[in-house]
């Protein structure tokens, strides 16, 4: 963590609300991986080898009570933040033009550290300059160029930027974000649900008849089979007629050729 970052975190700790922690709390773990957890009374979670839970308005890690603000656990920096008082959330549309985060007065989002971040044409150009910076919860220690699309996130200084469905959500810890009012237009949060959610009116449908008596299922009939000896059945009748005609000729003593000619006529 750079000197500027250390000074910044030190100053923001003075603004933390003292006394018992109430409501919904955030636990932010800084290490090689960034973790941001949300707790309410009675909830618990396992993260980065620690067992967290919230009881009586306080956060505990491995049975050890954490204080509001900065904690150090096994060489990892852990912040406990009261969400209602110390986290400020803003929403903007995904920029169509270049969007800059830096300490320059012309930047779209002003920070105190030496880091420089540029969003342009669906990509992000990260230049940490020895500042604490995370891309998709992974610590970035060198310059990098990467796609920045829906579902991606960046943490820089005290800002956590998330690319939601149709907006950027920018969460600022301890103090409100400083935007360039000439280039940034803030919005209300856009819901992914319909305006009347969760009220839902189903269209009428036909209800099936439900029988309460036992129904008998008949055994299906056997499928018809292919007839056997089909060729013989076609040949035998003509042969029988021929044999009968020959028998008549013999019994009546008539000329067979005459009988055939009469039949043919």
N, C-alpha and C positions, 0 to 999 in steps of 0.2 A: 504494500500500500504506500503510495507516494506521500510526500510531506503535505501537499495540498489536500489529499484525501483525509489524512489523519487530522489535520486542522479542521476540516469541514465536519467530520463525524464528531470531533470533540465539541465544536460549537453547537451542533444540533442537539447533542445530548442535554444541553442546558434547557432546551425548550420542552423536554419531556415532562408529562404531568406526573407529579409526585403522588404518593399515597397508594391505596389499594387499587389493583387493576380490575376493571370492570368491563363487561361486554365482550365483544369479539376481539381476539388478539391475533397478531401475526408473529410468527417466529421465522427469522431470516438467518440462514446458516451460510457463512462465507468460507469456502475452502476451494479445492480444485473444481468443485461443483456447487452451484448455487441452489439452495432449497428454500422455498417460501411456503410455510404451512399456516393454515388457519385453524384456530381453536375456539371452541365455546365450552361452557361449563360441562365437565364430564367426558369430553372427547379426549382421545389419545392417538398417538401415531408413532411409528418406528421410522427413523430417517437418519441416514449416514452413521449408523451404529449407535444412535442414541434412542432412548425410549422417553418420549414426551407425553405429558398429560396435563390437563388443566383441572384444578380443584380449588374451590373457595376463591376464585378470581385470580389465582396465581398459577404460573407455569412451572412445571418441574421437569428436569432432565435427569434420568437415572436416579430418581428419588431426591435430587438436589434442587432446592428452590432457586429460580432465576430471578434476577432483579429487572425492573423496567429499564430498557436501554441496552447497553453493551455488556455482554458476558463473554468470558473466555473459557472454553471447555476443550481440553486436550488439544491445545494449540489452534483451535478453531474459533473464529469470532461468531458469536450468536447474538442477534438483536431480538429483544422482545418489544413489540410495538402495539400500542392500543389503536386499533384501526379507526375508530370513530373520531379521535382527536388528532392523530398524528399521521394519517395517510389521506392524501388529497388526490382525487381521481379526475382526470380530464379525458375528453374524447374528441378526436378529429377524424376527418376523412383521410384515407390513404392518399398522400400527396401525389399530384400529377406532375409536379416539378421537383427540382432538387430540394431536399430538406436537410438542413445542417444542424448538428448539435456540437457546440463548442463554447469557448469563453469569449469569442468575438461578439461585439455588440450587434453585428449584422446577422448573427445566427438565428435560426428559427426557434431553437430551444437553448437557453443560456445555462451553462454549467460553470463550476469554479475550477475544475481540474484542467490538465493540459491535453486531455483526450480530444480527438477530432473524429466525428462520425458523419458520413455523408450517405444519404439515401438517394438513389438515382436509377430510374429505369428498372425497377424491380430488384435492385441489388443494394447491398450495404457495404460501404468501404469503412473499415474499422482501423483506426490508428490510436492504440491505447496510450502511447507515450508514457509508460510506467504507471498508468492509472488502472484502477480495478475495473475490469470490463468483462461481461459475460455475454456470450451468444448462445442462445438455446441452453442456458444453464451451465455452459462449459466456460471455464476461465480462459480468456484470450490474453496472451502475453506478447504477441507480435502482430504486425500489420496483417490484415486479412481482407479478402473480398469474397462475399458470399451472397447467394440469393436471399431475399427477405420476402417471404410469402406468408399466406394465411397459416396461423399456428405457430409462427416463429416469435421469438422474444429476445430482447436485449436489456441488460442491466448496465447502467453507467452512473457512477457517483451515487446519487440517491433517487434515480429514476428507473422505473421498470416499465418498458414499452412492450406491449403485446399486440400482435396483429390478429384481430378478431375476424368474424365473418365479413363485416362490411365497414369496420372502423379500426382505428388505432386507439387502444386504451393506454393512457400514460399515468401511472401511479407514482406520486411524489411522496417520499417519506420525510416527515418532520416539518416541511414547509411547502407552500404552494409553488408550482412550477412557474418559471419565468419564460413566457412565450413572447415572440415578436408580434405585437398586435397588428403590424402592417402586413404581415404575410401569413399569419396563422388564424384560422377561424374555428373557434371552439363550438362543439355541438352537444346536444343532449344525447344520452345513451339510446341507441336504437335496439329495440328488442327483437329477437328472432322469432317471437311468438306473435300470434294475432292479438288484436287489442282486447278481445273478450276472453283471452286465455286465463284460467283453465276451464271456463264455461264452454260446454260443448253440447249442441243440440243435434241429436241423431234424427235423420229423416225416417218417416214411418216405414215399417217393413212387415212382411207377411210372417206371422208366427206359425211355426210348424205344429201339427196335431200330435199330441203326446198321448199314447194309449196306456191305460193303466191295467189292462187285462193282458194275460199271457197270449201271445200270438204263436200260431203253429206255422212252421215253415215246411212246406211240402218239398219232398225230394224231387229234384229236377228230372225230367224225362231223359232217357238215353238218346243220344243223338242218332239220327238215321245212318245206317251203314250202307256201303256200296253193295248192290246186288251181285250175287255170285252166279257163275255159269251163264252170263248174259249172252255169249255167242251161241251156245247150244239152244237157248230159248229162241233165238232168232232163226236157227237152221231147222230145228225139229218140225215145226208146223208145215213148211212146204214139203219136206220129205214125207210126212204123214199123208198129206193130200195126194202126192204122187203115188205112194204105195196103195192107197185106197182106190185110186183110179185104175191101177193095174189089176187089183182084185176084182173090180166090177167087170173089167174086160174078160177076165178069165172065166168068171162065173156065168156071164151072159153069152159067152162065145162070140162076141162081136170082134170086128176087125179093129185092131188097135190104132192103125193109121187113120181109119175113118173116125174113130172116137176123138183122136187128137185134132183132126181137121174140123170136126163139129165144134169142139171146144174152142178152137181158134177162131171160128166164125162167130 
